[in-house]
């Protein structure tokens, strides 16, 4: 039976109701891509369950009919992680958005996967606790999606990424069974299976519930904006701050292109002639944050900062963070389309990778702006283009590949928090029957032995391969998406 067969559609509607199944071509276009707009492929069906029991029934029906399926949250992912490469059923979890429990005494919350990240933050206001992972898409992204890609965010420099805050996961495995890994206890015997599950990008099953760790609120904050003439000065200041033994809660950099877009959008008073700004926040006890803030101002000044502004009220701090969190939204003022990369380099290599990005911008005649988590070397070069122009699309793909290859060469990785999805599969491992000559300067993250071990683990969770096929690993049975040659010949572009 095919996913578009009337009988199959009717069976899906019998599980969730007529209004919770989308099968018409015009409505399916909404789900043809996530935040990575370069590749597009609409699912055959989108279904909206509201319970774990419904997810189980959907998965079992798909397996019985050998139909692939892929989970999706808000679609804010940026590497094609929710792209239904081989068609099939998209299980959209946005209606499973309840906060099931908040246990402040034991410092955890239980939430459904479709809960928007910031809604948990809002629920916890005034309790003295918060959920630390705060991606820039916090106002839209879901906890389930954060689990899938092991999302980070500005404050993860000090507090860690999603995996450091997940205690347990309930999910429907690719055979339709409801499984729980971990739970409310902070320490579990045996292997760290929740840690293994986080970052699987939807290939191990469909999340239905998550136990997350809550963190006590800091007593005090000091938030600063360092203004620099050049990107080089800003990156040197970053190294000096970390080298001095200071671990800020957040250390973010924005270059001149982003500064202009944000100023147009929010009128904060950013200096439009600055080469770069650093958004720096320290938190903790009053005495310690004052001392650290004084050190940071001194270090920035010594590295050429012409000014270090301090947020003098909660309102000023909130506005600064609003500007940073909505930086990607402001990009719409610069270009009709953009592609955000997610490379990582050692902090000491930031000047080198930024210099390379600038050279790549000139080489491909593309405008590239930068906003990123500078404290941990997680860069987000944003390539501006018009997706209606196929020549620009090809140049964007080539430029992005060169930047990511350079990240590997500098001792880094091609992803820090966006995942591999379909975009970066070709960086995972050199194709088996290749001499490497056709790939030019490309570097690879893993050996074939590494990939073989990962395949074994995935088969343990996903033996039939129907759950999120074509994601993460360059393996056979990936619906034609394995070993993508980055020549601009993309599927359904």
C-alpha positions, 0 to 999 in steps of 0.5 A: 500500500502506498502512503497516498492510497485512500485506504491508508489515509482513511486508517490514519484519520481513524487514529487521529480524526479527519481534521488532523490529517493533511494529504492535499498537495497545496497544504503539504507544501508548508512542510516541504522543508525546514529552515534549510531552504536549499533542499525541498521535498514534500511528504505524502501525508502529515498527521498530528497526534495528541498522545503517545498511544496515537503515535504508537498506532501511526508507527505500527500502521506505517511499519505494517505497510512498509511506509517511511515516516519522519517526526517533526516539531516546529521545523526550525531545524537548519540542516534538513533534519525533518526533510522526508527524503523518500516521501511517506508520513510526517508525524508532526508533534506540535499538538503534544505540547503539555507541561506534564509536571514540574517538580522543584524539590527534585529539580526536574520537569516532564514535558511533551515534545511539541512544547515550545522551549520558551514556554517552559521558561515562562512557566518557571518564572518566579520559581527560582529555577529555569531550563538552561538550554536557550537556542536562538530560535527559543521562541519557536523551537520545540523541546523534542526538536532540541533533543533531536539535534542536541541544541545549544544556545548562547548560555550553553558556554557555561551551562552545557547543551541539551544533552547535559539537561535531559534526564530521561526520554519516552519514545515510540521506537521504529517498531511501534513499542513505547520505550523509556530511557532514564527518568527523573533520577539525575544518576542512572546505573549502567550506560547513559542511554538518554545521552546516546539518544539525544542528537539522533536526529529522529532516527531512533524513534519518535519522542513522546515525553522528556524529563529535563533538569532544572537549574537554579537561577543565578543571584545576579547578572552583569550584561555588557556590550563590547564594541570593536573596530575590527572582527580581529580585535573582538576574537582576540578579546574572546581568547583573552577572556577565556584565557583569564579563567573567566567562563561567562554565561554567554559570549556572543559575537555579531559582525557589522552586517548583523549590527546594521540589520538589528539596528534597522529592526530594533533601534537599540543604538548599535554603532553602525561603523563598528566592525564587531560587537561582543555580547557578554554576560556573567552570572553568579553571586553579586561579589563574583559578577562585579569582579568578573565584569571589571576584568572583562571590561579591562581585557576588552579595552586592552584588546582595542574595544573603543567602548564597553557598555553595561546594561543598567536595568533588567529592561536594557538586558532584555533588549540586548538579548532580544536583539541577539535572539532575533538576529536571524529574523532581522536577516530578512531585511538583507536578503530574500533567502539565507543559508546558515552554517554551523561549523565549530573550531577551537576558540584559538582558530576563530581569527583564521576561520573568520578570515577564511569566511571573508575570502570565501565571500569574495571568491563566490561573490556572496555576502556573508554575515556572522553571528555566533557563539564565540565562547565555544567556537561555534560559528554561524556564517549566514550566506545571503542569496536568492533561492530563485536564482539557481546560479546563486544556489550553486555558489552558496552550496560550494561556499558553504562546503568550503567553509565547513571543510576548513573547519575540519582542517582547523581541528573542528567539526561541521556541526555544533547544534544544528545536526547533520540532517541531509545537508552535511552527510557528504562530510561524514565519511569519504565514499567507499569507491572514491579516490578523493580527487573529485572532492577537491579540498574537502575533509571528512569527520569520520573513518569508515570504521567509525561510520560502521559502528554508528550504523550498528547502533542505529540498526539496534534502534531502527532495524528496518530503516523506515524511521527518518531514512536518509539522515545523518549517515551516508549509508545504503538505503538512504533513499538516494540521498547518500554521498550527495555530490555538492554540484548544485544538483539537489532534489526538488530544489 
